[in-house]
Amino acid sequence: MFKAPAFQAIGLTAVIATSSAAQTVANASNDFVRRSSFSVAVTQIRPMGTLADNIGLGYGVSGAYLFSLDSQGILSLRADVAGVQYGNESKRTAFSETVGDRVQVRTRTSNYIFPMTVGPQLAWPSGPLRPYVNAGVGAQAFVTESDVEGVDDLFVIARSTNQSDVTLAWVAGGGITVPIVRGATRAQLDLSMQYVNGGRARYLAPGSIIDLQGGQVRITSLESTTHLLLLRVGARIGF
């Protein structure tokens, strides 16, 4: 039969084991946070090659997550995603033939590119100027959407996807980070550029959709390789 000292020893052992496990989890969590950083940027795309003949500059936002594979932040795993609009058209029409022009709506068509890649990044993590280079593989999606919204309240009444396509891509680029506050590394100005080598894809450009009589439309798709440059100006938080 167990006596009180035995129960006390078992209880003490359980407390120590639980505390040790909790401390291990906390340390792992803290290390994960310490090794993680995020970047958010205003982004411009500059199409290249045949793509530049078909579409113009685009603007949007991008984000990146980095996980340092070493304690200094020299080698990291980087995941990028961006959403950029490269064309926008709109026109005002009657809400319906029955209502006539008494109630009008705006039909808006927007063209988007969504590059998404993951790969390694090599950086110089100290000093007033901190250069880095990166590469990755992934895909980029081309999407054209049309929606109907109110003229005054801009409330979206209906939305349709006119065309979408996805192609594989690889990227190579680099940039530089500058601490915003001297001596602090948690917040940095982030300036970068990436070359995106995209495969062939079908996409639409402004003017690709033409309205016909009887409510019909004619859609003229374009197809080419999808090479472009991504220029980013933003901020990085982490490390």
C-alpha positions in Angstrom: 0.0 0.0 0.0 1.3 3.4 -1.0 2.1 5.8 1.8 1.9 9.6 1.8 5.6 10.2 1.0 5.2 8.0 -2.1 2.2 9.9 -3.3 4.0 13.2 -2.7 7.0 12.0 -4.7 4.8 11.0 -7.6 2.9 14.3 -7.5 6.2 16.3 -7.4 7.5 14.3 -10.4 4.3 15.0 -12.3 4.5 18.7 -11.6 8.2 18.9 -12.6 7.5 17.0 -15.8 4.5 19.2 -16.7 6.5 22.3 -16.0 9.4 21.1 -18.1 7.1 20.3 -21.0 5.4 23.7 -20.8 8.7 25.4 -20.7 9.9 23.5 -23.7 6.7 24.4 -25.7 7.1 28.1 -24.6 10.8 28.2 -25.7 9.9 26.6 -29.0 7.1 29.1 -29.5 9.4 32.1 -28.6 12.1 30.8 -31.0 9.5 30.5 -33.8 8.3 34.1 -33.2 11.9 35.4 -33.0 12.9 33.7 -36.3 9.8 35.0 -38.1 9.3 38.3 -39.9 6.8 39.8 -42.3 7.0 42.4 -45.1 4.2 44.4 -46.6 4.7 46.6 -49.6 3.1 48.8 -52.2 3.9 47.0 -55.5 4.3 47.9 -59.2 4.5 45.4 -62.0 6.3 46.1 -65.2 5.4 43.6 -67.9 8.2 42.3 -70.2 8.4 40.8 -73.7 5.1 40.0 -75.4 3.2 40.6 -72.1 4.3 44.3 -72.3 2.8 44.6 -75.8 -0.6 43.5 -74.4 -0.9 45.1 -71.0 0.5 48.2 -69.2 1.8 48.8 -65.7 0.0 47.5 -62.7 -0.3 48.5 -59.1 -1.3 46.7 -55.9 0.1 45.3 -52.6 2.3 42.3 -51.7 3.3 40.5 -48.6 6.1 38.1 -47.6 6.7 35.8 -44.7 10.3 34.9 -43.8 11.4 32.2 -41.4 15.1 32.3 -40.5 16.9 29.0 -40.7 19.8 30.2 -38.5 20.0 32.4 -35.4 21.5 35.4 -37.3 18.9 35.5 -40.1 21.5 34.9 -42.9 19.5 32.1 -44.5 15.7 32.2 -44.5 12.8 30.5 -46.2 10.6 33.1 -47.9 7.0 32.9 -49.1 5.6 35.8 -51.3 2.1 36.7 -52.5 1.0 39.8 -54.4 -2.3 41.1 -55.8 -1.9 43.6 -58.6 -4.5 45.3 -60.8 -3.3 46.1 -64.4 -6.5 47.4 -66.0 -9.8 48.9 -65.0 -12.8 49.8 -67.2 -16.2 51.1 -66.1 -19.4 52.4 -67.8 -22.8 53.6 -66.6 -26.0 51.8 -67.9 -29.7 51.6 -67.0 -30.5 49.2 -64.2 -32.9 47.4 -66.6 -34.9 47.9 -69.7 -38.1 48.1 -67.5 -36.7 50.7 -65.1 -34.9 52.6 -67.9 -32.4 55.4 -67.1 -34.3 56.5 -64.0 -32.0 54.1 -62.0 -28.4 53.7 -63.3 -25.7 51.3 -62.3 -22.0 51.1 -63.0 -20.5 48.1 -64.7 -16.8 47.8 -63.7 -14.3 45.3 -65.2 -10.9 44.8 -63.5 -7.9 42.7 -64.5 -5.6 41.2 -61.8 -2.4 39.2 -61.5 -1.6 37.2 -58.3 2.0 35.9 -58.2 2.7 33.3 -55.4 6.2 31.9 -54.8 8.3 30.2 -52.1 12.1 29.8 -51.9 15.3 30.6 -50.1 16.6 34.1 -49.2 20.3 35.0 -48.3 20.8 38.2 -46.4 23.5 40.3 -44.7 21.6 40.9 -41.4 23.6 43.7 -39.8 24.7 47.2 -40.4 22.9 50.3 -41.6 22.3 48.8 -45.1 21.3 45.1 -45.2 21.2 43.7 -48.8 19.6 40.3 -49.6 18.9 38.1 -52.6 16.2 35.5 -53.1 14.8 33.0 -55.5 11.7 30.9 -55.6 9.2 28.8 -57.5 5.4 28.9 -57.7 2.7 30.2 -59.9 0.8 33.3 -61.0 -2.9 33.6 -61.6 -4.6 35.9 -64.1 -8.2 36.9 -63.3 -10.6 39.3 -64.9 -13.8 40.1 -63.1 -16.8 42.3 -63.9 -19.2 43.6 -61.2 -22.3 45.8 -61.2 -22.5 48.4 -58.4 -24.6 51.4 -57.5 -23.5 54.7 -59.0 -23.7 56.6 -55.6 -23.3 54.0 -52.9 -20.8 51.7 -54.7 -22.6 48.6 -53.3 -21.8 45.6 -55.4 -25.0 44.0 -56.7 -23.5 41.2 -58.7 -20.1 39.9 -59.8 -18.8 37.4 -62.4 -15.4 36.1 -63.4 -14.9 36.6 -67.1 -11.7 34.6 -67.4 -9.0 33.1 -65.2 -5.8 31.1 -65.8 -2.8 29.9 -63.8 0.7 29.3 -65.0 3.9 28.1 -63.3 6.6 30.7 -62.5 10.0 31.1 -61.0 11.5 34.3 -59.5 14.9 35.8 -58.7 15.4 39.1 -57.1 16.9 41.1 -54.3 16.7 44.2 -52.2 17.8 46.1 -49.2 16.5 46.7 -45.8 17.3 49.8 -43.6 16.4 50.0 -39.9 13.8 52.7 -39.5 15.0 53.5 -35.9 18.8 53.5 -35.4 19.9 50.4 -33.5 16.4 48.7 -33.8 16.0 45.7 -36.1 12.3 45.0 -35.5 11.1 47.6 -38.0 12.9 48.2 -41.3 12.3 50.0 -44.6 12.3 47.3 -47.3 13.1 48.1 -51.0 13.2 45.2 -53.4 12.8 44.0 -57.0 11.9 40.5 -58.4 12.0 39.1 -61.9 9.1 36.8 -62.5 9.6 34.2 -65.3 6.0 33.1 -65.9 4.9 30.4 -68.3 2.3 30.8 -71.0 -1.2 31.9 -69.9 -4.4 33.2 -71.3 -5.5 36.6 -70.0 -7.6 39.7 -70.9 -6.6 43.3 -71.3 -8.6 46.5 -71.2 -10.8 46.4 -74.3 -10.8 42.6 -74.5 -14.6 42.5 -73.7 -16.9 44.2 -76.1 -20.6 44.6 -75.5 -22.9 43.5 -78.3 -26.6 44.1 -79.0 -29.0 41.8 -77.2 -27.0 41.6 -74.0 -24.3 39.5 -75.6 -20.5 40.1 -75.2 -17.5 39.2 -77.3 -14.4 38.2 -75.3 -11.0 38.2 -77.1 -8.4 36.4 -75.0 -4.7 37.0 -75.3 -2.0 34.4 -74.8 1.8 34.7 -74.2 4.6 34.1 -71.8 4.1 36.2 -68.7 7.5 37.7 -67.7 7.4 40.8 -65.5 9.3 42.8 -62.9 7.9 43.3 -59.4 9.0 46.6 -57.7 8.3 46.9 -54.0 8.5 49.7 -51.4 7.4 48.7 -48.0 8.2 47.8 -44.4 9.5 44.7 -42.7 8.7 43.7 -39.1 10.6 41.0 -37.3 13.9 39.6 -36.0 
